[in-house]
């Protein structure tokens, strides 16, 4: 069984998994095979679902779409009786013996459900900052702008590439793309501008990066991609591939409300077992500080689930028996 009900007190679990992306579904698979009681609550907006095709997922040499990755993971989990509940966690708090949560189930007409769990794994991910093009508020979600040159830059090698960004992050990604994939790279600052110091000017010159400071006032879309951008001064720029380097909005609010340690972006800081600084609270995938990749997220989920399983029979640090000791293999 993946979940166990207990009268009016809601559901008592070994682990509540928040988020049904690659990290959360991998953790769920491990916990199912460990025979643990768990529940996956997913809002249905995994960033992985935006991936048109990825060619750097092992075993899928011909590429695989993000939605197919998630479909396959859910089907795999279902073989062990595991299901994903579509809903949104509204409250997560510490409680006796672990955590208490409330969530709205999409199929439940807005009725709040309660759940109690000894451990919680946050696999809530992140959202990309959209570039804010005229009349195109969702360019990244629609796949018109790519967000991960590590994932698919190989397929863009040698093409005319634009990187949308400003500051050190934008210039750093433009340099990464230029030295790795293409000699024809333009940095679009969208009107924010970049005041280059001597080292940055040298970086631009070394890699032949062109910098466009003006905001974008118009664009053309052909065959499912942005092909032309018009700046405020009337200039036109044509590109074959666009990448965004505008950063992420980390979905870490539930953890921050529990005072979990995080960096300046809100990304959670975890140890080698993917434990946060809140006892019993784990995090995996895009919500964690580090390399943002599907295979990394899956690894996080596997590591966290194994540690959760090893600790399920032990008290949390806040319970009466004191500090935990991990058995061999943990």
Secondary structure, 3 states (H helix, E strand, C coil): CCCCECHHHCEEEEEEEECCCHHHHHHHHHHHHCCCCEEEEECCCCHHHHCCCECCCCCCCCCECHHHHHHHHHHHHHCCCCCEEEEEEEEEEEECCEEEEEEEEHHHCCCEEEEEEEEEEECCCEEECCCCECCECCCCCCCCCECCHHHHHHHHCCCCEEEECCHHHHHHHHHHHHHHCCCCEEEECCCCCCCCCHHHHHHHHHHCCEEECCCEEEEEEECCEEEEEEECCCCEEECCEEEECCCEEECCHHHHCCCCCECCCCCECCCCCCECCCCCEEECHHHECCCCCHHHHHHHHHHHHHHHHHHCCCCCCCCCCCCCCCCCCC
